[in-house]
């Protein structure tokens, strides 16, 4: 059984100019470091009192609710850059209701686990009511939108750094020789490298 809900629209921002030339090469961890993602993931998990994970390039396009065969629910919200999903934040597994003794017995038999241990673990799962579910989904999407904004700002910052590096390198090349042909040759080579293109020419 799969149900879906989207209380808040996902935020999609355009990639920065230079990076837009090769958007498929940009990953979530290129824009936000692993330590920051780990801290966000752990903090979110503590606030939500549930398991949470941030996955790189494994997202969906909207907040989606998944109900597994055991009756546990996961919610996912995607982190976008242009039309590409950079990653996903997943919250779960959350029970919507207590598992019955019959369901526990079936799960134990199918997965070859001890029924008493499974029942003990199931008893520790606290079902979330509708209000809690909606709050969790809203917070999940808010966090995904915040990470989307961080990714966009980092992409813009990287583009600015590339532009400054280009200006610096161009200035250095202009002052390195008095031979006009050599200067122009160095400039077009640098432009091709910075712009991630195969060729460049000055006419």
Protein Blocks (a to p, Z undefined) as FASTA:
>chain_A
ZZdddfbacddddddfklmmmmmlpcfklmpcfklmmmmmmmmmmmnopacdddehiacf
bdcddddfkopacddddddehjbcfbdcdeddddfbdcdfklmmmmmmmnopafklmmmm
mmmpccddfklmmmmmmmmmmmmmmmmmmmmmmmmmmmmmmmmmmmmmmmmmmmmpcbfk
lmmmmmmmmmmmmnopabdcdZZ
